[in-house]
Amino acid sequence: MAKLKIENGKLIVPDKITVPYITGDGVGAEITPVTQSIIDAAIKKCYNGKREIEWLEVLAGEKAFKQTGSWLPEETMKTFQEYRVGIKGPLTTPVGGGIRSLNVALRQELDLYVCLRPVRWFKGVVSPIKEPQKVNMHIFRENTEDIYAGIEWQQGTPEAEKFLHFLQNEMNVTKIRFPQTSSFGVKPVSIEGSERLIRSAIQYAIEHGLPSVTLVHKGNIMKYTEGGFKLWGYAMAEREFGDYVFTMMQYERIKKSDGELSAEEALKKAKEEGKIIIKDVIADAFLQNTLLIPEEYSVIATLNLNGDYISDQLAAMVGGIGIAPGANINYMTGHAIFEATHGTAPNIAGKNKVNPSSLLLSGVMMLEYFGWKEAADSIINALEKTFRSHKATVDLARFMENSVILTTTEFRDEIIRNL
Ligand code: NAD
């Protein structure tokens, strides 16, 4: 069994690979083994023993705390560092002072700067929108910066007082409406942080043959942070991707020049040539457009907070968090953790009714990351077939007509039969 390597920026994936996994708390104990069985069955079916995953359990969350006294043992972090790729079920966020969210800790330690959420609809799944088949988006949410950096001072503390003093006396800030009762937060957004996120999004679009990358921002209000994200993104795209892309900045420049082609003609030509169109949109307009014209969007690159809202809205448009997969990735070091996007669902844990699709589809993303496309596709096809025949776990089946409600393990068996 071997580990994933990265050589000259390329992932080297051995045929027999060890994948560390965190079972997760609550429903994690149900969805993790189910996901592993389906993935193993798909790999066996597609590669007949030539390829294989050896699962290696590492501890985190309640299970880790009970066994070791630590919520996130050093050993777990070391294993993820070493093996680079892993998969995790949901973790209880420990309540109490001084304990960081385990998810945040993993992201920070491994510098997993991309939160990737592909959003697509499966025929048979009930959606609140009229034409869910038009939704096929891939969200690249920046994972390390923005207001999520956690630099905040609570109103009334000496720190907030000191910060206010600095703003008013050294920075000549006069615009704070109620200075004495304000809490403060800092929103760092850097060139490096923005560029690496947008670069990964464009590379992904190229590798997957996708038509556009949209930079979603609030640069109209936050000119230097969100506006910077947009401008740095456009500049990097033109500088680093040259002929692979056509940006709306180029479009604007052509509009102002008297070249042979009009801007509209240049855009049309770029599309015909298969160039990736780099465009941008203000976040509020984007949320509206996702409901009205979802077909206009493919890969989305956005900042941390916008990405949080967008991910949940888009997930809801295709059937909710029970089937939305996700991954946190550092494309430069190869580190990636694939995860269920929902929580530990304590209200249904142990009842054999949880929908395992979120973790399963995250597993599919992992297979795609390895380049094991046949196995990934076979699981997708099996899921489609299952949903088309109106068979699903209760969370989805209750909205389907003439549905058959399956338990978690029956759902697993049905998918394996459909592989
Ligand atoms: P939750 O996602 O666990 O549950 C919200 C609701 O959705 C519940 O009614 C639940 O039954 C339902 N649900 C969730 N996943 C489902 C699935 N796969 N199939 C069917 N129904 C599903 O959110 P919560 O209740 O706010 O959080 C519970 C715990 O999970 C908290 O400790 C929270 O911190 C943690 N959490 C962890 C993660 C993570 O590890 N990534 C994410 C969110 C919440």
Residues whose N, C-alpha, C, O or C-beta is under 5 A from the ligand:
A	BS01	NAD	G89 P90 L91 T92 T93 G322 A340 T341 H342 G343 T344 A345 P346 N347 I348 V354 N355 D395
